[in-house]
């Protein structure tokens, strides 16, 4: 785990697993230590946004999300974004860092790097063995409507991708 753990002397490790570490800071704040991650936002020439459909046991649902994943030890955020785009969608392209933010800073130190991908071309890497993904292209407005009415399930990357897509379309740049 690349993680952002502070290694503070006043922290107590409660759990140290494969994906997360749970610490208690100062005897009162529970903090999840989690590797940093990336998400890749892309639009087709028709103005549809790139998503992957996958089962997410943590929420007991099948979600639609932008291609995303953890940054592996020794990888830069851009290298991780390229790898995830290739593994999950079979695509590559020119990547531009749009922003980065903490996914849920009230209890977790995961920093999410969000990239835009343009000039998409085929470039496949094998999926991780534990992933069962389906590539989906949908109009951003349809995705936001589905999230709003509950017919679609998503994540922060889904919302970011849809808003990015709507902004690009409004500017006449699919």
Backbone torsions as a table, in degrees:
resi	resn	phi	psi	omega
1	UNK	NA	128.0	177.9
2	UNK	-72.9	-44.1	170.6
3	UNK	49.3	167.1	179.8
4	UNK	-120.1	17.3	-175.6
5	UNK	-50.0	137.8	-176.0
6	UNK	-83.8	-21.5	-176.4
7	UNK	65.0	24.4	-178.4
8	UNK	-63.5	144.1	179.9
9	UNK	-67.5	-24.5	-177.8
10	UNK	-91.6	20.0	177.8
11	UNK	-106.2	146.8	177.8
12	UNK	-121.9	125.1	178.7
13	UNK	-80.6	121.0	178.8
14	UNK	-92.7	-37.2	-177.5
15	UNK	-150.1	137.4	176.9
16	UNK	-132.6	98.7	-176.0
17	UNK	-108.2	-168.2	-178.5
18	UNK	-70.1	-37.5	-174.3
19	UNK	-107.9	-34.2	-176.5
20	UNK	-134.3	159.0	170.4
21	UNK	-127.3	134.1	178.8
22	UNK	-108.2	124.6	178.8
23	UNK	-122.2	155.6	170.1
24	UNK	-114.1	121.2	-179.0
25	UNK	-98.7	134.8	176.6
26	UNK	56.9	22.7	178.7
27	UNK	75.1	4.2	-178.0
28	UNK	-142.9	-24.6	-177.0
29	UNK	-99.4	118.1	175.4
30	UNK	-83.2	126.3	-176.6
31	UNK	-128.6	130.0	174.0
32	UNK	-92.1	122.1	174.3
33	UNK	-93.2	125.9	-175.0
34	UNK	-142.9	142.5	178.1
35	UNK	-58.4	150.3	174.8
36	UNK	-66.7	161.3	-173.4
37	UNK	-140.2	170.6	178.1
38	UNK	-131.6	155.6	170.6
39	UNK	-137.6	144.9	-177.4
40	UNK	-121.2	124.1	-179.4
41	UNK	-105.6	132.7	-178.9
42	UNK	-148.9	148.6	175.7
43	UNK	-122.4	144.5	173.9
44	UNK	-79.8	170.7	176.7
45	UNK	-64.2	-20.5	178.1
46	UNK	-87.1	-0.7	178.7
47	UNK	84.6	18.5	175.7
48	UNK	-96.1	145.5	-177.9
49	UNK	-93.4	145.7	179.5
50	UNK	-80.7	126.7	176.9
51	UNK	-137.7	161.0	169.9
52	UNK	-123.0	136.9	177.2
53	UNK	-96.4	128.7	179.5
54	UNK	-153.7	152.7	177.9
55	UNK	-79.5	132.0	179.6
56	UNK	-119.7	97.2	-178.2
57	UNK	-56.5	-32.3	-177.2
58	UNK	-60.4	-31.5	-179.6
59	UNK	-112.1	1.0	177.5
60	UNK	62.1	38.5	-177.0
61	UNK	-148.8	162.6	169.3
62	UNK	-93.9	125.5	-176.0
63	UNK	-113.7	160.3	167.8
64	UNK	-109.2	125.9	-176.9
65	UNK	-142.3	156.2	169.5
66	UNK	-65.0	149.1	174.3
67	UNK	-53.7	132.7	-173.3
68	UNK	-159.7	164.2	176.4
69	UNK	174.7	-179.8	-176.9
70	UNK	-80.4	150.6	173.5
71	UNK	-83.8	121.0	179.8
72	UNK	-75.8	155.9	177.4
73	UNK	-52.9	129.3	178.2
74	UNK	87.2	-8.6	178.9
75	UNK	-89.3	147.9	168.1
76	UNK	-84.4	162.0	175.5
77	UNK	-56.2	-40.2	-179.9
78	UNK	-65.7	-40.0	177.3
79	UNK	-62.7	-41.2	178.9
80	UNK	-65.6	-41.5	179.5
81	UNK	-62.3	-43.3	179.1
82	UNK	-63.1	-44.9	179.5
83	UNK	-61.2	-46.0	-179.7
84	UNK	-63.8	-40.9	178.2
85	UNK	-61.8	-40.9	179.0
86	UNK	-70.2	-44.5	-178.1
87	UNK	-67.7	-44.6	-171.5
88	UNK	-87.8	-32.4	-175.1
89	UNK	-120.6	-6.5	-178.9
90	UNK	67.5	30.9	-176.6
91	UNK	-130.6	161.3	171.5
92	UNK	-142.2	167.9	179.3
93	UNK	178.9	-174.3	176.4
94	UNK	-80.0	126.8	-176.9
95	UNK	-106.2	137.4	176.5
96	UNK	-130.0	127.6	176.9
97	UNK	-70.1	121.1	178.4
98	UNK	-89.5	-45.5	-178.1
99	UNK	-168.7	174.3	171.4
100	UNK	-145.5	147.2	-179.0
101	UNK	-159.1	159.0	174.5
102	UNK	-76.9	130.6	-174.8
103	UNK	-69.1	-35.1	179.2
104	UNK	-159.2	73.9	-169.9
105	UNK	-67.7	-6.4	176.9
106	UNK	-69.4	-22.3	-179.8
107	UNK	-149.4	-3.9	-173.5
108	UNK	-135.0	142.5	-178.3
109	UNK	-97.2	9.9	-179.8
110	UNK	-62.8	126.7	175.7
111	UNK	-103.6	125.1	-177.5
112	UNK	-105.5	123.7	175.9
113	UNK	-98.2	126.3	-177.0
114	UNK	-111.2	123.0	-178.5
115	UNK	-114.4	149.3	168.3
116	UNK	-100.0	141.4	176.3
117	UNK	-117.6	129.6	177.2
118	UNK	-130.6	166.5	-179.3
119	UNK	61.3	44.9	-174.6
120	UNK	-63.6	141.9	176.4
121	UNK	-146.9	158.5	-179.5
122	UNK	-68.1	138.8	178.6
123	UNK	-170.9	91.9	-171.8
124	UNK	-95.8	137.9	165.5
125	UNK	-118.8	153.2	178.8
126	UNK	-63.0	144.1	173.3
127	UNK	-63.9	156.7	167.6
128	UNK	-62.9	147.1	-176.9
129	UNK	-58.7	-30.0	-176.4
130	UNK	-92.3	8.2	-179.2
131	UNK	-106.0	135.7	174.1
132	UNK	-125.7	96.6	-171.6
133	UNK	-114.6	152.0	172.2
134	UNK	-129.8	125.8	178.0
135	UNK	-77.5	133.1	-177.6
136	UNK	-133.9	137.3	174.4
137	UNK	-117.1	121.9	-178.4
138	UNK	-138.0	152.2	174.4
139	UNK	-65.4	138.3	-178.2
140	UNK	-56.5	-40.3	179.7
141	UNK	-62.8	-38.8	178.1
142	UNK	-64.5	-37.7	178.8
143	UNK	-66.4	-47.7	179.0
144	UNK	-61.5	-40.5	176.9
145	UNK	-60.7	-43.7	179.8
146	UNK	-65.2	-37.6	176.3
147	UNK	-66.3	-40.4	-178.2
148	UNK	-65.4	-44.7	-175.5
149	UNK	-90.7	-1.1	175.0
150	UNK	85.9	4.1	178.1
151	UNK	-78.3	-17.1	174.5
152	UNK	-123.3	148.4	175.1
153	UNK	-114.3	139.4	-178.4
154	UNK	-149.0	-164.2	-178.0
155	UNK	-137.9	-174.4	176.7
156	UNK	-58.6	-37.1	-179.8
157	UNK	-66.8	-31.0	178.1
158	UNK	-65.7	-46.6	179.9
159	UNK	-64.7	-45.0	179.4
160	UNK	-59.8	-43.5	-179.8
161	UNK	-63.6	-42.7	-179.3
162	UNK	-66.1	-43.7	178.9
163	UNK	-66.3	-39.6	176.0
164	UNK	-61.1	-45.3	179.3
165	UNK	-61.0	-45.8	178.8
166	UNK	-62.2	-41.1	179.1
167	UNK	-63.3	-44.9	180.0
168	UNK	-63.2	-43.7	-179.7
169	UNK	-64.5	-40.8	178.7
170	UNK	-63.1	-30.5	178.6
171	UNK	-86.3	1.4	179.4
172	UNK	74.6	25.7	-177.6
173	UNK	-126.2	81.6	177.8
174	UNK	-66.3	NA	NA
